[in-house]
Amino acid sequence: MDDKSKPITARFYRLIPGIPNPCRADRSADGMIPMRAYRYCEALTTASGFGWYLYPPINFSLLLEGNEIFWTYEGADGSYPLGGTQFPGFRQFFEDNAPDALKRLAPPFLVASRDPGVVQIWSGYLAWTAPGWGLLSRRPVNIPITKAYEHFEGLLETNSWFGPLFTNIRLTRSNSRIDFHVTQPLFQVQPVLRECYQDRAFEVLEFEDLNHADWERFERTMKPNADNKRRPGHYAVETRKRLHAEAAD
């Protein structure tokens, strides 16, 4: 989204004023990848940097007590039982600015599921993707997360479904406050071609099915690993050179 010469794959529409921007995911996994892996493991850094981070729109906390969830936020007077709640002040803002027929359709910020401990969290954005593309919503890649909750992954048909961009989490720690901060990625979305997640045909081959060309490809991949004099990170260097050459064409 930074290079205006490139076709746009995804658009994020901010509905809540002033909330953090989505940003391109960080190849260092927000600084969490060890330096050696960052320098030499291209597969790891590429996966970490694939997609965009979405952040909490406000500093807030959740608390699971038995089957009941409570929530609070920065500046609140206390904690509140969570059923479904709007972002503070957003309902009035939405009603003041949305088309007349849509004023009652303000998306909720937090919704407690009927399943114990499950909460849907809205990023404050709507999302659109180019024809043929969807968005995979998942936990931030390669960033260690608290053991207090876990993410559900989901694929959104954002080229036809134009709605709130959210994530679902399951709280796994009881009787202890779980904090969410606007500076820490809440979830990551990755653009995926629809053809990649439709029911595609695949096949499984056996050892004897490898032909001469297959063995040559295998040798090109594996032989450098047996060379004790090879420089570290040869895969990373070769991959970056190839991608740079392809981008220049």
N, C-alpha and C positions, 0 to 999 in steps of 0.2 A: 504493500500500500504506500510505500515511501517513494517509489520510482514511477513518476507519472507516465513514462513511456511504456510501461508494462500493462498488459490487460489486467483488469481488476477481477480477482477470483472471489473475494469476499468483501462485503460492506457491513459495518457495524453502526447502527443508528442509536445515538445516545438519547434516552428518554428522560433520565434523571440528570438535571444540570449539575455540572461540577464534579462528577464522579471520575475516578481514574480512567485514563485511556487504555484500551487494549494495546498490547505491544507485541512485537515479534518475539517469539520464544527465544531464550538465550542458549547459545551453543554450550555455555559452561553450566547450564542448569541452574541459573541464578547464583553462580559461584560455588555450587556444591560438588562439581566434578573434580577429582584430584588432578593436580597440574600435569602429571605424566599422562593420564588418560586424555586430558584436554589437548595435549600436544600431539599425541600419537594415535589415538583411537578415533578415526574419522567416523566410524559407524555410530559410536556413542554420541559424539557431538552433533552429528547430523540429525539423529533421532531427537536429541534434546532441543534443537533449534527448529524443529518442524512444527509450524503452526503459530498460534498466538496465545498469549496469556490473557486471562480475564481476572480482574481483581474484585474483592468485596467493595461494594459501593460506599460502605461506611464501616467503621470499627464497631464490631458487635460481638456478643458472646451468647453461647447456648449452654444449657444445663439440663441434663437428663436425670430425672428422679423417678425411679420406677418406670411407669409407662408414660409419664407426663414430661413435656419439654417446656422449659422456661427460656425466655430470651431477654436481653437488654442491649443497649447500645450507648455509645459515647454521648454523654449529656442527658441521659434518661434519668428519671427520678427513682427508678427501681427496676425490678424484674417483672415480667408479665408472662402468663401462660400463653403458649404458642398453639394457635389453631391455624389461622391464616392472618397475616398482617401486612399492611402497606409500609413502604419506606416512609420514614417520618416526613410529613408535609407533602408527600407526592400526590395523594388523592386529590387535594385541592388544586395543586398545580395542573394535574391532568385535566380535571374538569374545567379549569379556566382556559385551557389551550387546545384541547382536542375538539374535533368536529362534534356538533351537537348530538348526532346519532350515536357517538362512541364514548360520550363522557362517563358512562358507567362501566367502562371496560378497562379501567386502570389495572395493569398486571400487579399481583401481589408480590411483595419482596420475599417473604418466608411463608412456607406452607408445611405444616406437619402432616405426614401421611398417616393413614390408618395402620400402616405397618409400624410396629414399635421402633422408635429411635430414628426414623427416616424423615429427612427434611429436604424440601426443594428450595434452592437458593437462586434468586434471580440476580443476574449481573447488572441490571439496569439498562441493558441494550436489547434491541432487536437485531436479527442477523439475516442477511441475504447472501446467496452464492450464485455464481454464474450457472447457466443451464448445464445440466449433467453433473454438477458438483453437490456434495453434501458436506456437513461438518461432523466430525467425530469429537464428541465431548468426553473428556477423561481427566484423570488426575494429572498435575504437572509432571512432565516426564523427567525421570531421574533425580527429582528433588525429594529428599527424605521427608516424609510427612509424619505428623504426630500419630501416635497409636490411638488417639482419642476418637478418630472417625475414619471412614473409608469412602471412596467415591464409587458410584455406579457409572459405567460408561454407557454412552448412547450415541446413536447416529441420527442426525437431524436432516430431514429433506428440505434444507433451507432454500433450495431453488424454487420450491413451490409452496412451502409452509413458512409464512412470514410472521413469526411470533417471538415471544420473549426467549432470550438466550439464557438458559439456566443450567444448573447442575444439581444432581441429587446425591446426598450423602447419607450414610448410616452412622449414627453416633454409637461408639463402642465402649465408651467410658461413662460410668454413672457417678453422680454425686460430686462432680468436679467440673468447674467452669471451663469451657472450651472457647478460646479467643480466636477471632478472625480479624486480620488487620489489612488496611488498604494498601500497604506496601508489599504484601506477600501474595503471590499468585494463588488464586482460589482454584482455578481449573484451567485447562488448556484445550483449545479447539484446533483441529487439524483438517484441512481441506482434503476430501477424498472423492475421486471420480465414482459415480454411481456404479459403473461397470465393475469396479473393484469389490463392491460389497453385495452385488447381486449373486444369485446362485450360479457361480461360474463352474464350468467343467474342469476337472483336474484328473491326473492319473498318477499311479504309483508304479515305478519301474524297479527292476531287480539289478543286482550286481552285473549279471551277464548281459544286460541291455545296454551298458555303457559302450559306445562305439569309439573309434579312433579319435574323432574330433572332441568327444567328451573327455577322454583321457588327456588330450593336449591342453584343454582348458584347465583341467584339474592340476596338471603339472605346472602351468603358468602361475596358478594360485599358490600351490603348496611348496614348490621348490625354493623360492626365496626364503621361506621360513627355516629351511635346513642350512642356510648359509650363515655361519657364525660371524662373518665379516660384514653382513648387511647392516645398513644404517637403521636405527629404530624409526618406526613410523613410515616405512616405505609405502604401505597401502594408503595412508593419509596423503602423502605427497603426490602419489600418482593420481589419486581420486581428485584432489584439488586442481591439479594441472588439467585433467580431462574436463572437469566442470568449467574451468576458466576458458578453455579452448572452445567448448560448446557454446558458452555464453557470448563469446566474441564473434561467432559465426552469424 
